[in-house]
Structure formats: structure tokens, C-alpha cells
Amino acid sequence: MSCINEQSYLALCTLLSEQIALSLPADKAYLAEARLQNLARLHTRGDINALIEKASTVACNALRTELVEAMAINETYFFRDPMFSESLRDVMLPALLERRKKQKTLRIWSAACSTGQEPYSVAMLLEEHFPQLKDWDIQIIASDFSRTALDKARTGSYGLNEMNRGLPARSMARHFEQNGLEWQIKPTLRARVHFQQINLVREWPHGFPTFDIILLRNVLLYFSLEDRQQLLAKIRKQTAADGYLLLGATESLEKSAGFVPAVAGSHRPFYQPSLKV
Ligand SMILES: C[S@@+](CC[C@H](N)C(=O)[O-])C[C@H]1O[C@@H](n2cnc3c(N)ncnc32)[C@H](O)[C@@H]1O
């Protein structure tokens, strides 16, 4: 297996930044070597530098997609961060239930959903804690740029390691059925989540609605400041004026992002659009 040289690593960083706004630090060449081994074996006899060169040529669209997907960081798990459930269950959803009680609609977008644990956690939480929403029109849209991640998400099927990360036993018993060595979300709950391929730094679908809650968790941290700012401006337009934006536990927004903390003085990473932009 070849080592990645400096020129190829630079080309890879440029490609990832252009395609998905992933900003790879200079010292992560070893990561590229580990993640691209299999692809290089398949396409360029193990030569990673040749793989990157080939994937960068205009004609090699499919290979480029495979390479970008192989480099994406898909880490996720059920009910990630205790603040996730707490903020949704105790603050955002009760407030929105009150504000939307006439129209009885709720729109939620998991904007970088990886293999689906995040949107399915939202669907489970709604079912477990808000039975009064049964006759509401609830839309949970989940998107990612990665087709591989979305293919898995749509199956709603997870192995033992994934089931053991974050999922309470009572949720497992209630919402999953065992299927060989995997556990699959029951069809009614699976049908609540609509998966869609969206690259956050490309054009979004026409007529994409505004959302009451947008989950943009653990993705902004891989973006450059400029890409973050551009994305947040788009996200703000997609957030209902009285809606919420939820980030990952270690993420926060700069003041200029067009959002303010939803609970003043709170360290929970959720925000509302500010009145002034
Ligand atoms: C670390 S995972 C976070 C998953 C989930 N939100 C969570 O917090 O557990 C980051 C996800 O963002 C996706 N992603 C990265 N850049 C993206 C882009 N430009 N457009 C859409 N999805 C992107 C990756 O494919 C990956 O699935």
C-alpha cells in the first residue's frame, strides 16, 4: 500500500472542500491513507496517489463520489448527548406544541443524518413522550450528502455495536424487531422519517419548506469559517421565525450567525433565529 504524498494530500483537501466543505487539517494525512486503502486496492492497485489523481479528473464522477463518501466522518449514535433529548423533550417540543396547537403541524429536519440514528431518535422520542401528537401532521425529513449512509439509514437496520450505543433498553424493546444478527426499526416508525439526499453546500430542493426544528449536529465543526457562515445564512432562512436550531454538544455559534441562544444564559447548544440579521 502506497503512502500519500504532499501534493496528493493537498489535492484531496481541495476536492473535499469543494465537494462537501469538509476542511481537513494538515496533519490528517494518515486518516486519508487508512480510509482510502480499499478504494485504492479496487481502482488503482493500491496506489492512493493515483486514486486521488484519477478521482480529480472531470470524467471520473462516480469514483469521485466514492472517494468523498469514504472520507466523510459518519460517526453517530442513538440519542447522542443527553442535552439532545432534554432540550427537545423539555423545552422545544412543549413550546412548539403550544404555538402550533391550532394548525397541528410540526416540521423537523435532521440536516446531516448520517446512518439515521439521529432522526429515528427524534421519532422515538416523539412517540414515547408526546402521545398527544397522534393526530398531528408531523414531518421528519432526514438528509445527508452520502448515498451510502442514506442507504443504510433507510433500512433502519443496526448491528449489536450500534444498538449498544445510546439506545435505552426500553426503546429497543418498543421500537425494534430482531432480524438475524441485526435489529430493525418497526415499519410504522420507519415510515415516519423521510430520507433525502441533500448536499448542504449545493442547491437545496425547490420548494423546500421552513422547519420548526433543524438539527445540524456535529457537521459544522468540519467546515471552514466561511463555509459555516454561508451555510448558517441558508439555515436561518429555512428555520421558522419561532423555530429552533440544535447543534452538537460541543458546538456553538458566533454572535453574527443570525441566531440567539433559545434559553438565555444556557449552555445548551440550541438557538432561535434572531429578529435582526
Ligand atoms: C459526524 S456525522 C453527524 C451525524 C449526526 N448529525 C450526529 O450528530 O450524530 C456528520 C455527517 O455530516 C454529513 N455531511 C458532511 N458534509 C456534508 C454536506 N456538505 N452535506 C450534507 N451532509 C454532510 C456526513 O456525511 C456525516 O454523515
Ligand as a Chemical Component Dictionary entry (heavy atoms), coordinates in Angstrom:
data_LIG
# 
_chem_comp.id                   LIG 
_chem_comp.type                 NON-POLYMER 
_chem_comp.pdbx_formal_charge   0 
_chem_comp.three_letter_code    LIG 
# 
loop_
_chem_comp_atom.comp_id 
_chem_comp_atom.atom_id 
_chem_comp_atom.alt_atom_id 
_chem_comp_atom.type_symbol 
_chem_comp_atom.charge 
_chem_comp_atom.model_Cartn_x 
_chem_comp_atom.model_Cartn_y 
_chem_comp_atom.model_Cartn_z 
_chem_comp_atom.pdbx_ordinal 
LIG C1  C1  C 0  -20.318 13.283 12.331 1  
LIG S1  S1  S 1  -21.748 12.927 11.384 2  
LIG C2  C2  C 0  -23.024 13.591 12.437 3  
LIG C3  C3  C 0  -24.301 12.784 12.338 4  
LIG C4  C4  C 0  -25.407 13.269 13.286 5  
LIG N1  N1  N 0  -25.852 14.585 12.946 6  
LIG C5  C5  C 0  -24.943 13.244 14.703 7  
LIG O1  O1  O 0  -24.693 14.293 15.297 8  
LIG O2  O2  O -1 -24.809 12.146 15.276 9  
LIG C6  C6  C 0  -21.603 14.156 10.115 10 
LIG C7  C7  C 0  -22.482 13.866 8.903  11 
LIG O3  O3  O 0  -22.494 15.023 8.084  12 
LIG C8  C8  C 0  -22.520 14.617 6.739  13 
LIG N2  N2  N 0  -22.040 15.732 5.904  14 
LIG C9  C9  C 0  -20.797 16.267 5.881  15 
LIG N3  N3  N 0  -20.751 17.262 4.982  16 
LIG C10 C10 C 0  -21.981 17.354 4.439  17 
LIG C11 C11 C 0  -22.533 18.181 3.428  18 
LIG N4  N4  N 0  -21.813 19.115 2.796  19 
LIG N5  N5  N 0  -23.838 17.999 3.098  20 
LIG C12 C12 C 0  -24.580 17.046 3.735  21 
LIG N6  N6  N 0  -24.101 16.225 4.675  22 
LIG C13 C13 C 0  -22.807 16.381 5.034  23 
LIG C14 C14 C 0  -21.614 13.398 6.714  24 
LIG O4  O4  O 0  -21.859 12.576 5.581  25 
LIG C15 C15 C 0  -21.982 12.724 8.037  26 
LIG O5  O5  O 0  -22.976 11.773 7.840  27 
# 
loop_
_chem_comp_bond.comp_id 
_chem_comp_bond.atom_id_1 
_chem_comp_bond.atom_id_2 
_chem_comp_bond.value_order 
_chem_comp_bond.pdbx_ordinal 
LIG C1  S1  SING 1  
LIG S1  C2  SING 2  
LIG S1  C6  SING 3  
LIG C2  C3  SING 4  
LIG C3  C4  SING 5  
LIG C4  N1  SING 6  
LIG C4  C5  SING 7  
LIG C5  O1  DOUB 8  
LIG C5  O2  SING 9  
LIG C6  C7  SING 10 
LIG C7  O3  SING 11 
LIG C7  C15 SING 12 
LIG O3  C8  SING 13 
LIG C8  N2  SING 14 
LIG C8  C14 SING 15 
LIG N2  C9  SING 16 
LIG N2  C13 SING 17 
LIG C9  N3  DOUB 18 
LIG N3  C10 SING 19 
LIG C10 C11 SING 20 
LIG C10 C13 DOUB 21 
LIG C11 N4  SING 22 
LIG C11 N5  DOUB 23 
LIG N5  C12 SING 24 
LIG C12 N6  DOUB 25 
LIG N6  C13 SING 26 
LIG C14 O4  SING 27 
LIG C14 C15 SING 28 
LIG C15 O5  SING 29 
# 
